[in-house]
Amino acid sequence: MTDRAPEPLPGTAAAEAVRPRVTCRRCHRPLHDPESRILRLGPECRDPAERVARHEVDQDPLPGLD
């Protein structure tokens, strides 16, 4: 006899707890990269124009802080 634990049957909670399948919103391909999974867009489908541009703004200092 062996001391191996039995493998879970397909369709059980243990087999589905691995990771949910996330697909791209545009091309519907599966995503693996953490950033792509958060954005739900693959690297090929991301448009650089859609990213928010950061720019610095001159601001007055807060009162009381010298």
SULGI-V165793 format. One record per residue. N is the residue number from 1. RES is the residue in one letter. PHI is phi as a letter, one per 30 degrees, with the letter a starting at -180 (* if undefined). PSI is psi in whole degrees, 0 to 359 (999 if undefined). NEAR is the number of other C-alpha atoms within 10 Angstrom. Layout:
N&RES&PHI&PSI&NEAR  N&RES&PHI&PSI&NEAR
//
This chain:
1&M&*&150&3  2&T&c&158&4  3&D&c&18&5  4&R&d&144&6  5&A&d&143&6  6&P&d&146&6  7&E&d&146&8  8&P&d&149&11  9&L&d&147&9  10&P&d&140&9  11&G&j&355&8  12&T&d&168&9  13&A&d&325&10  14&A&d&325&11  15&A&d&329&12  16&E&d&349&11  17&A&d&6&8  18&V&d&288&8  19&R&a&135&7  20&P&d&148&7  21&R&d&125&10  22&V&c&130&16  23&T&c&158&17  24&C&d&141&19  25&R&d&335&13  26&R&c&308&12  27&C&c&352&11  28&H&i&22&12  29&R&d&152&13  30&P&d&143&16  31&L&c&140&18  32&H&b&331&12  33&D&d&135&12  34&P&e&318&9  35&E&d&319&12  36&S&d&322&18  37&R&d&323&16  38&I&d&315&10  39&L&d&342&12  40&R&h&34&20  41&L&b&133&23  42&G&d&165&21  43&P&d&329&13  44&E&d&336&9  45&C&c&351&13  46&R&d&133&15  47&D&c&125&9  48&P&e&334&8  49&A&d&339&7  50&E&d&341&7  51&R&d&146&8  52&V&d&124&7  53&A&d&136&7  54&R&c&136&6  55&H&b&146&5  56&E&d&143&5  57&V&b&132&6  58&D&d&129&5  59&Q&b&151&6  60&D&d&148&6  61&P&d&153&8  62&L&d&141&7  63&P&d&140&6  64&G&j&345&5  65&L&c&110&5  66&D&c&999&5
//
